Amino acid sequence: MHAAIFREAHQPLAIESVDVDSPAEREVVVRTAATGVCHSDLHFVDGDLPAPPRPMAMGHEGAGVVEAVGAAVTEFQPGDHVVACLSGFCGMCAQCLSGHPNLCTARYVSRSRGADPRLRLDGDGIIQFADLATFAEQMLVHENSLVRIDPDIPLDVAALMGCGVLTGLGAALRTAGLEAGQTVAVFGCGGVGLSIVQGARLGGAGRIIAIDQFQTKLDMARNMGATDVLDASSGDAVEQLRELTGGAGVDHAFEAVGLPSLIRQSIEALAIRGTATIVGVPPAGASLEFPLDAIRPECRIQTSRMGSNRFRTDIPMYLEFYRQGRLKLDDMVTRRLGLEDVNESFRAMKAGEVARSVLVFD
């Protein structure tokens, strides 16, 4: 099969021929139909995060059709439509058993050390990004990294549920503790930020303020449910937000990019007893410094990992919202490209031209 391979930071991914092993007892082979292009991949390609050993097959936001299953797999069969999620779980650790499988502490979905590699390039084993590697014509993954979905859901929009949409919706609906009628600000309106906007709308937020420097993204945020938008390039975003809220600030502020400057703004934007939820992934070694008197009384600062998801139940639920017309996924797919266009999709992401690019396979 063909896959997009990461060899060196600051270099384009290369489309290369990769050999796929047979599925082990609890593994599944999936024919990839579509994969979203997420900023997390770009963090590694741009050198913002330290990468594991390379070469590495990239991608982590995919959907497709099951082709084969291992001997011990009972959850899936050939022909099933599935979404792959990087929140693979063991089901046995303390986090899984306490209802937080997104925080699973076991590397259960990886092959054990010394086992044959799942993927080989020129005869040598290579790494799967997030144990998935969705920038490829096939995925060989553990069954606990998959969820079955209804076959009437288009796979090119279902793919978004594997990371970005799941993360954004869950940050608003699960992590933050959002209550109906509360005021929300979203700093950064890419794929994750737009999903936070939608999650806030679904959660009954009284006011949703979207903040970005690109007008096209602000327009998309309005379409997704933002009641107000602020152009971050036209002045201090916190001052604009304070003026918009009569000096009160917001009950919930979400940072969806991973920039320390935006994290600070999200904290400074809070009302009394407000909550700032950091959803974006900061660069390695990034730090945050701000005056403590910038925090209003009894505020909270927290992180969200993959939207505090329980993806086996959350993804089907969110896709039901889509079927009902309550969740806008089609409008989030700005471009559909082929695997060979993966580097162009990264360029468009950095330029702020897209909410989400999706690579579609024949």
Residue pairs with C-beta under 8 A, 6 or more apart in sequence:
1 17
1 18
1 20
1 136
1 137
1 138
2 15
2 16
2 17
2 18
2 136
2 137
2 339
3 15
3 16
3 18
3 57
3 119
3 133
3 135
3 136
3 137
4 13
4 14
4 15
4 57
4 58
4 59
4 135
4 136
4 339
4 342
5 13
5 14
5 15
5 16
5 18
5 55
5 56
5 57
5 58
5 121
5 126
6 13
6 44
6 45
6 51
6 54
6 55
6 56
6 57
6 58
6 129
7 14
7 54
7 55
8 54
9 44
9 45
9 46
9 47
9 51
10 45
10 46
10 47
11 45
12 343
13 45
13 58
13 135
13 342
13 343
15 339
15 340
15 342
16 121
17 121
18 57
18 119
18 120
18 121
18 126
18 136
19 119
19 120
19 121
20 29
20 118
20 119
20 138
20 140
21 116
21 117
21 118
21 119
21 120
21 140
22 68
23 29
23 68
23 69
23 70
23 73
23 140
24 70
24 111
24 115
25 70
25 71
25 72
25 73
26 70
26 72
26 73
26 142
26 143
26 144
27 69
27 70
27 73
27 118
27 140
27 141
27 142
27 143
28 66
28 68
28 69
28 70
28 73
28 76
28 82
28 140
28 141
28 142
28 143
28 146
29 66
29 67
29 68
29 69
29 138
29 139
29 140
30 62
30 64
30 65
30 66
30 67
30 82
30 84
30 138
30 139
30 140
30 141
30 146
31 64
31 65
31 66
31 67
31 137
31 138
31 361
32 62
32 63
32 64
32 134
32 136
32 137
32 138
32 139
32 361
33 62
33 63
33 64
33 65
33 155
33 156
33 159
33 360
33 361
34 62
34 63
34 64
34 155
34 156
34 158
34 159
34 358
34 359
34 360
34 361
35 59
35 61
35 62
35 63
35 134
35 135
35 159
35 358
35 359
36 61
36 62
36 159
36 160
36 162
36 163
36 164
36 191
36 356
36 357
36 358
36 359
37 59
37 61
37 342
37 345
37 346
37 349
37 356
37 357
37 358
37 359
38 60
38 61
38 163
38 164
38 191
39 190
39 191
39 192
39 258
39 281
39 349
40 60
40 163
40 281
41 58
41 59
41 60
41 129
41 135
41 346
42 48
42 346
42 349
42 350
43 49
43 258
43 281
43 283
44 51
44 58
44 129
45 58
45 346
48 283
48 284
49 281
49 283
49 284
50 284
52 127
53 127
54 126
54 127
55 121
55 126
55 127
56 126
56 127
56 128
56 129
56 133
57 119
57 126
57 127
57 128
57 129
57 133
57 135
57 136
58 129
58 133
58 135
58 342
59 129
59 132
59 133
59 134
59 135
59 136
59 359
60 84
60 86
60 129
60 130
60 132
60 133
60 134
60 162
60 163
61 84
61 134
61 159
61 160
61 162
61 163
61 164
62 83
62 84
62 132
62 134
62 139
62 159
62 162
63 81
63 82
63 83
63 84
63 149
63 155
63 156
63 158
63 159
63 161
63 162
64 81
64 82
64 84
64 139
64 155
64 361
65 79
65 80
65 81
65 82
65 155
66 76
66 77
66 78
66 79
66 80
66 81
66 82
67 78
67 138
68 78
69 76
69 77
69 78
69 143
70 143
73 143
75 143
75 146
75 148
76 82
76 143
76 146
76 148
80 148
81 148
81 149
81 150
81 151
81 153
81 155
81 158
82 146
82 147
82 148
82 149
83 146
83 147
83 149
83 158
83 159
83 161
83 162
83 311
83 315
84 132
84 134
84 139
84 141
84 145
84 146
84 162
85 145
85 146
85 147
85 161
85 162
85 163
85 166
85 309
85 311
85 315
86 130
86 131
86 132
86 145
86 162
86 163
86 306
87 101
87 102
87 104
87 145
87 306
87 309
87 311
88 104
88 108
88 109
88 131
88 141
88 142
88 144
88 145
89 96
89 101
89 102
89 104
89 108
89 109
89 144
90 96
90 104
90 106
90 108
90 109
90 144
91 97
91 101
91 108
91 144
92 106
92 108
93 104
93 105
93 106
94 105
95 101
95 103
95 104
95 105
96 104
99 310
100 308
101 309
101 310
101 311
101 312
102 305
102 306
102 307
102 308
102 309
102 310
102 311
103 305
108 142
108 144
109 131
109 141
109 142
109 144
109 145
110 131
110 142
111 117
111 118
116 125
117 125
117 126
118 125
118 128
118 140
119 125
119 126
119 128
119 133
119 140
120 126
128 140
128 141
131 141
131 142
131 145
132 139
132 141
132 145
133 139
134 159
134 162
135 339
135 342
135 359
136 339
137 339
137 361
147 311
147 312
147 315
147 316
149 158
149 315
149 316
149 319
150 316
150 319
152 323
153 319
153 322
153 323
156 333
156 336
156 358
156 360
157 322
157 329
157 330
157 332
157 333
157 358
158 319
159 358
160 191
160 329
160 332
160 333
160 356
160 358
161 315
161 318
161 319
163 306
164 191
164 192
164 195
164 356
165 191
165 195
165 318
165 327
165 329
165 332
166 195
166 306
166 307
166 309
166 311
166 314
166 315
166 318
167 192
167 195
167 279
167 304
167 306
167 307
167 309
168 191
168 192
168 193
168 194
168 195
168 196
168 197
168 198
168 199
168 256
168 279
168 307
169 195
169 196
169 198
169 199
169 202
169 307
169 314
169 318
169 327
170 199
170 304
170 306
170 307
170 308
170 309
170 314
171 192
171 196
171 199
171 254
171 277
171 279
171 304
171 307
171 308
172 178
172 184
172 196
172 198
172 199
172 200
172 202
172 203
172 205
172 252
172 254
173 199
173 202
173 203
173 307
174 307
174 308
174 309
174 314
175 277
175 302
175 304
175 307
175 308
176 252
176 254
176 275
176 277
176 304
177 275
178 184
178 199
178 200
178 203
178 204
178 205
178 251
178 252
179 203
179 204
179 251
180 203
180 204
180 205
180 206
181 204
181 205
181 206
182 205
182 206
182 251
182 252
183 205
183 206
183 207
183 209
183 245
183 248
183 250
183 251
183 252
183 271
184 196
184 200
184 205
184 207
184 208
184 209
184 250
184 251
184 252
184 253
184 254
185 208
185 209
185 210
185 211
185 241
185 250
185 252
185 253
185 254
185 266
185 269
186 193
186 196
186 197
186 200
186 208
186 209
186 210
186 211
186 221
186 226
186 253
186 254
186 256
187 193
187 211
187 232
187 237
187 253
187 254
187 255
187 256
187 257
187 262
187 265
187 266
187 269
188 211
188 212
188 255
188 256
188 257
188 259
188 262
188 280
189 197
189 210
189 211
189 212
189 214
189 217
189 218
189 220
189 221
189 256
189 355
190 217
190 256
190 257
190 349
190 355
190 356
191 332
191 355
191 356
192 256
192 279
192 280
193 210
193 212
193 217
193 221
193 254
193 256
193 257
194 217
194 220
194 221
194 224
194 332
194 355
195 332
196 254
196 256
196 279
197 208
197 210
197 221
197 224
197 225
197 226
198 224
198 225
198 327
198 328
200 208
200 225
200 252
201 208
201 224
201 225
202 321
202 326
202 327
205 252
207 227
207 228
207 250
208 225
208 226
208 227
208 228
209 226
209 227
209 228
209 229
209 230
209 241
209 244
209 245
209 250
210 217
210 218
210 221
210 222
210 226
210 228
210 229
210 230
211 229
211 230
211 232
211 237
211 241
212 218
212 221
212 229
212 231
212 232
212 352
213 231
213 232
213 233
213 352
214 352
215 231
216 352
216 353
217 352
217 355
218 226
218 229
218 230
218 231
220 331
220 332
220 355
221 229
222 229
223 328
223 331
224 328
224 331
224 332
228 244
230 237
230 240
230 241
230 244
234 240
237 265
237 269
238 265
238 268
238 269
241 249
241 250
241 269
242 248
242 249
242 269
245 271
248 271
249 269
249 270
249 271
249 272
249 274
249 296
250 269
250 270
250 271
250 274
251 270
251 271
251 273
251 274
251 275
252 274
252 275
252 276
252 277
253 265
253 266
253 267
253 269
253 270
253 274
253 275
253 276
253 277
254 266
254 276
254 277
254 279
255 262
255 263
255 265
255 266
255 276
255 277
255 278
255 279
255 280
256 279
256 280
257 280
258 280
258 281
258 282
258 283
258 286
259 280
259 282
260 282
260 286
260 287
260 288
262 280
263 276
263 278
263 280
263 282
263 288
264 288
264 290
264 294
266 276
266 277
266 278
267 276
267 290
267 294
267 295
267 299
267 301
268 290
268 294
269 276
270 276
270 295
270 296
270 299
271 296
272 296
272 297
272 298
272 299
273 296
273 297
273 298
273 299
274 296
274 299
274 300
275 299
275 300
275 301
275 302
276 299
276 300
276 301
276 302
277 302
277 303
277 304
278 301
278 302
278 303
278 304
279 303
279 304
279 307
295 301
307 314
318 327
319 327
321 327
322 328
322 329
331 355
332 355
332 356
333 355
333 356
333 357
333 358
334 348
334 353
334 354
334 355
334 356
334 357
335 345
335 348
335 354
335 357
335 358
336 357
336 358
336 359
336 360
337 344
337 345
337 357
337 358
337 359
337 360
338 359
338 360
338 361
339 359
339 361
341 359
342 359
345 354
345 357
345 359
348 354
348 357
349 357
